[in-house]
Amino acid sequence: MKKALIRTLQAVFTIGILIWVFHSPEKRAQMAAAFTQADGHWMLIGLPVALTGEIANIIRWKILLRVQGMHLSWPRIAQLFFVGLFFNLFMPGYTGGDFARLYFSMREFPDRKKEVILTVVMDRLIGMLALVVAAVVTTGLRWQWLQQTPQASFLLWILLSMLIGFTVITVGSFLVSGLKLANRLPRHTPFRDRLIETSEAYHVFARANVSLLSAFLLSFPVLFSFYGAFYCAAQAVHASVSFLDMITIMPIVTSIISLPITPGGVGFRESLFEILLSDLCKVPGEVGVLISLLGFSYFVLFGMIGGICYLFYSPRGRARWREMQGEVERVHSSRTEPNSSPAASSKDFVDRRLQP
């Protein structure tokens, strides 16, 4: 009865959120117009392009979890990841789904919350570092092109300010961990012990050089498949936007929509595409909006898949294992058979429970 109630609430919540996302008649009309005008071949090409980045993101997260000694099966980690994509549709900023991923990961590892937080934080920091590298390269190559109009120039300087902030946060976090600065805090500093524990767990990442490098390199397929999805959307509406144009514009869009301003960046992203594509590529404003909507439609689809994953999510496996551990401990404490050792009793109990 309890499970049925939970499933019902999850279903109502899922449907309610999707209705909220698409409640605007104007937005629905724009989406419909975008699909009717789009070249289906380019839209089909964009689907595996967009999916490639999500797969690379799942692999990156699994690597980071493994560094902290946490293991999830591929289906399970994919389920949690897509649930995060679902929450991205309506949580503020384009990284809002990280909080959902964090919450459900903590349910998988209730005794390792600190490590779970660090894996999600590290996942985001590595993604930011890759974004900084890619943005510095494209911005440096096309500095003059990005300053064709006052609006585009203003957005470029916002990007540079955010990149500096990202860099300071990323480098600073590694320095605090690597130099063990938390250990030097006065003993009466509030939360000192927690900060030291977090720094030590963070230091585990710093020692895992190969894993960290692998995660960093995987960030580039994540980025460029995201950019590629919007490039395919531009080709679908026959816009004169080259791939170089798109990967030059996208760091500005990606950085700004990550701010917690609108749910999933909806509306804000369309405005940025309209301005940048119009000013820099001479694409009509309404076509820029269509490109934004079409590119975002891939991630709406992934988010809807995540909604289905959320509907069927249940941390049964971990809960069952904890239940078995509790029963083993009760066997230890009861010692109903005086001639048998507690270790033997618990071993026999586990063997019996694990038998088919």
C-alpha positions in Angstrom: 0.0 0.0 0.0 2.8 2.4 0.9 4.7 1.6 -2.3 1.6 2.2 -4.4 1.0 5.5 -2.7 4.7 6.6 -3.4 4.3 5.5 -7.0 1.1 7.5 -7.3 2.7 10.6 -5.8 5.7 10.3 -8.1 3.5 9.9 -11.1 1.4 13.0 -10.2 4.6 15.0 -9.5 6.2 13.9 -12.9 3.1 14.8 -14.9 2.6 18.1 -13.0 6.2 19.2 -13.6 5.9 18.4 -17.4 2.7 20.4 -17.6 4.4 23.3 -15.8 7.3 23.2 -18.2 5.0 23.4 -21.3 2.2 25.5 -19.8 2.8 28.5 -22.0 0.7 28.4 -25.2 3.2 30.7 -26.9 6.1 28.4 -26.1 4.2 25.4 -27.3 3.3 27.2 -30.5 7.0 28.1 -31.1 8.0 24.5 -30.5 5.4 23.2 -32.9 6.5 25.8 -35.6 10.2 24.8 -35.0 9.4 21.1 -35.7 7.3 21.7 -38.7 10.0 23.9 -40.3 13.0 21.7 -39.4 14.8 19.3 -41.7 14.2 15.8 -40.2 17.5 14.4 -41.3 19.5 16.9 -39.4 17.3 16.5 -36.3 18.0 12.7 -36.5 21.7 13.3 -36.8 21.6 15.6 -33.8 20.0 12.9 -31.5 23.0 10.6 -31.3 25.3 13.7 -31.2 23.5 14.9 -28.1 23.3 11.4 -26.6 27.0 10.9 -26.9 27.7 13.7 -24.5 25.3 12.3 -21.9 27.0 8.9 -22.2 30.4 10.5 -21.7 29.0 12.4 -18.7 27.7 9.1 -17.1 31.2 7.5 -17.6 32.9 10.5 -16.1 30.6 10.4 -13.0 31.2 6.7 -12.6 35.0 7.2 -12.6 34.7 9.9 -9.9 32.4 7.6 -7.8 34.9 4.8 -8.2 37.8 7.0 -6.9 35.9 7.4 -3.7 35.3 3.7 -3.4 31.6 3.8 -4.4 30.3 1.5 -7.0 27.0 1.5 -8.9 26.0 -0.7 -11.8 25.8 1.0 -15.3 21.9 0.8 -15.4 21.7 2.3 -11.9 24.1 5.2 -12.5 22.4 5.9 -15.8 19.0 6.0 -14.1 20.2 8.5 -11.5 21.9 10.6 -14.1 18.7 10.8 -16.2 16.7 11.6 -13.1 19.0 14.6 -12.7 18.3 15.6 -16.3 14.6 15.5 -15.6 15.0 17.9 -12.6 17.1 20.1 -14.8 14.0 20.9 -16.8 12.5 23.0 -14.0 15.2 23.8 -11.4 16.9 27.2 -11.6 20.0 27.2 -13.8 21.3 24.6 -16.1 23.1 22.8 -13.3 20.0 22.5 -11.0 19.7 18.8 -11.7 23.0 18.3 -9.8 21.0 18.8 -6.5 18.6 16.0 -7.5 21.5 13.8 -8.5 23.1 14.5 -5.2 19.9 13.8 -3.2 19.3 10.4 -4.9 23.0 9.4 -4.7 22.9 10.0 -0.9 20.0 7.6 -0.7 22.2 5.0 -2.4 25.1 5.7 -0.1 23.5 7.1 3.2 26.7 6.5 5.2 29.0 8.3 2.7 27.2 11.6 2.2 30.5 13.6 2.3 32.0 11.5 -0.5 28.8 11.7 -2.6 28.8 15.5 -2.3 32.4 15.7 -3.4 31.9 13.5 -6.5 29.1 15.7 -7.7 31.1 18.9 -6.9 34.2 17.4 -8.6 32.1 16.4 -11.6 31.0 20.0 -12.0 34.5 21.5 -11.3 36.1 19.3 -14.0 33.3 20.3 -16.4 34.0 24.0 -15.6 37.7 23.5 -16.2 37.1 22.0 -19.6 34.7 24.8 -20.5 37.4 27.4 -19.5 40.0 25.7 -21.7 37.6 25.4 -24.7 36.3 29.0 -24.2 39.8 30.5 -24.0 40.8 28.8 -27.2 37.7 29.8 -29.2 37.6 33.3 -27.7 41.3 33.9 -28.4 40.9 32.8 -32.0 37.8 34.9 -32.7 38.2 37.9 -30.4 37.4 40.5 -33.0 34.5 38.5 -34.4 32.9 38.4 -31.0 33.0 42.2 -30.7 31.0 43.1 -33.8 28.2 44.8 -31.8 28.0 46.4 -28.3 25.6 43.6 -27.2 27.8 40.8 -28.2 30.8 42.5 -26.7 29.0 43.0 -23.4 28.1 39.3 -23.3 31.7 38.4 -24.1 32.9 40.3 -21.1 30.3 38.6 -18.9 31.8 35.3 -20.2 35.3 36.4 -19.3 34.3 37.4 -15.8 32.6 34.1 -15.3 35.6 32.2 -16.6 37.9 34.0 -14.2 35.5 33.1 -11.4 35.3 29.4 -12.4 39.1 29.3 -12.6 39.6 30.8 -9.1 37.1 28.4 -7.6 38.6 25.3 -9.3 42.2 26.1 -8.6 41.5 27.3 -5.1 39.6 24.1 -4.2 42.6 22.0 -5.3 45.1 24.3 -3.4 43.0 24.1 -0.2 43.1 20.3 -0.4 46.6 19.9 -1.7 48.2 22.2 0.9 45.9 20.8 3.7 45.0 24.4 4.7 42.0 23.1 6.7 44.4 21.4 9.1 46.0 24.8 9.9 42.8 26.3 11.2 42.6 27.1 14.9 41.1 24.2 16.9 38.0 26.2 18.0 37.1 27.1 14.4 33.4 26.1 13.7 33.1 22.9 11.6 36.9 22.5 11.6 36.6 18.7 11.9 34.1 18.6 9.0 36.4 20.8 6.9 39.4 18.5 7.6 37.4 15.4 6.7 36.2 17.0 3.5 39.7 18.1 2.6 41.0 14.6 3.2 38.3 13.1 1.0 39.1 15.7 -1.7 42.7 14.8 -1.4 41.7 11.3 -2.6 40.9 12.9 -6.0 44.2 14.7 -6.1 46.1 11.4 -5.7 44.0 9.6 -8.4 45.9 11.3 -11.3 44.9 8.8 -14.1 41.2 8.8 -13.1 41.2 12.6 -12.8 42.8 13.0 -16.2 40.3 10.5 -17.8 37.4 12.5 -16.3 38.9 15.7 -17.6 39.3 14.4 -21.1 35.8 13.0 -21.1 34.6 16.5 -20.5 35.4 17.6 -24.1 33.0 15.0 -25.7 30.4 16.3 -23.2 30.9 19.9 -24.3 31.3 19.4 -28.0 28.3 17.0 -28.3 26.2 19.7 -26.5 27.5 22.3 -28.9 27.0 19.8 -31.8 23.3 19.3 -30.9 22.6 23.0 -31.4 24.7 23.1 -34.6 22.5 20.3 -36.0 19.5 22.3 -35.0 20.9 25.3 -36.9 21.4 23.2 -40.0 17.9 21.8 -39.6 16.5 25.3 -40.2 19.1 26.1 -42.9 20.8 28.8 -40.9 24.1 30.1 -42.1 26.0 29.1 -38.9 29.3 27.2 -39.2 30.4 24.7 -36.6 33.2 27.2 -35.6 30.6 29.9 -35.1 28.5 27.6 -32.9 31.4 26.5 -30.7 32.5 30.1 -30.3 29.0 31.3 -29.3 28.1 28.3 -27.1 30.5 29.0 -24.2 28.8 32.4 -23.7 25.3 30.7 -23.7 26.4 27.7 -21.6 28.1 29.9 -18.9 25.2 32.4 -18.5 22.4 29.9 -18.5 24.2 28.0 -15.7 23.2 30.9 -13.4 20.1 30.2 -11.3 17.8 32.6 -13.1 15.2 30.6 -15.0 14.3 26.9 -14.8 16.6 25.0 -17.1 17.6 28.3 -18.7 14.3 28.4 -20.5 13.6 31.8 -22.1 17.0 33.2 -21.1 18.7 30.8 -23.5 16.4 31.8 -26.4 17.2 35.5 -25.8 20.9 34.8 -25.9 20.7 32.8 -29.1 18.5 35.5 -30.7 21.0 38.2 -29.8 24.3 36.4 -30.6 23.2 34.7 -33.9 21.6 37.9 -35.1 24.6 40.1 -34.3 27.4 37.7 -35.2 25.9 35.4 -37.9 23.2 37.7 -39.4 20.6 35.1 -38.6 17.1 36.5 -38.2 16.0 36.7 -34.6 13.1 34.3 -34.9 15.4 31.7 -36.5 17.8 32.1 -33.6 14.9 31.3 -31.2 14.0 28.3 -33.3 17.5 27.0 -33.1 17.5 27.3 -29.4 14.2 25.5 -29.0 15.2 22.7 -31.4 18.6 22.2 -29.7 16.9 22.2 -26.3 14.3 19.7 -27.5 16.9 16.9 -27.4 17.5 17.6 -23.7 13.8 17.8 -23.1 13.5 14.3 -24.5 16.3 13.1 -22.2 14.6 14.8 -19.3 11.3 13.0 -20.1 13.2 9.7 -20.1 14.6 10.8 -16.7 11.0 11.5 -15.6 10.1 7.9 -16.4 13.3 6.8 -14.5 12.2 8.8 -11.5 8.8 7.3 -11.7 10.3 3.8 -11.2 13.1 4.8 -8.9 13.4 3.0 -5.6 16.6 2.4 -3.6 15.5 -1.2 -2.9 18.8 -2.9 -3.5 20.8 -0.8 -1.0 17.9 -0.9 1.6 17.8 -4.7 1.3 21.5 -5.1 1.8 21.3 -2.9 4.9 18.5 -5.0 6.2 20.6 -8.1 5.8 23.5 -6.5 7.6 21.1 -5.6 10.5 19.9 -9.2 10.7 23.5 -10.4 10.7 24.2 -8.1 13.7 21.2 -9.5 15.5 22.5 -13.0 15.0 25.8 -11.9 16.5 24.1 -10.4 19.6 21.6 -13.2 20.2 24.1 -16.2 20.2 21.3 -18.7 20.6 23.6 -21.6 19.9 26.3 -21.8 22.6 28.4 -24.3 20.7 28.7 -22.2 17.6 30.8 -19.1 17.2 29.1 -15.8 16.2 31.2 -15.6 13.1 30.1 -19.0 11.9 26.5 -18.2 12.7 26.5 -15.0 10.7 28.3 -16.7 7.9 25.7 -19.5 7.7 23.0 -16.9 7.9 24.3 -14.9 5.0 25.0 -18.0 3.0 21.4 -19.1 3.5 20.0 -15.6 2.5 22.1 -15.4 -0.6 21.1 -18.9 -1.8 18.5 -18.9 -4.7 
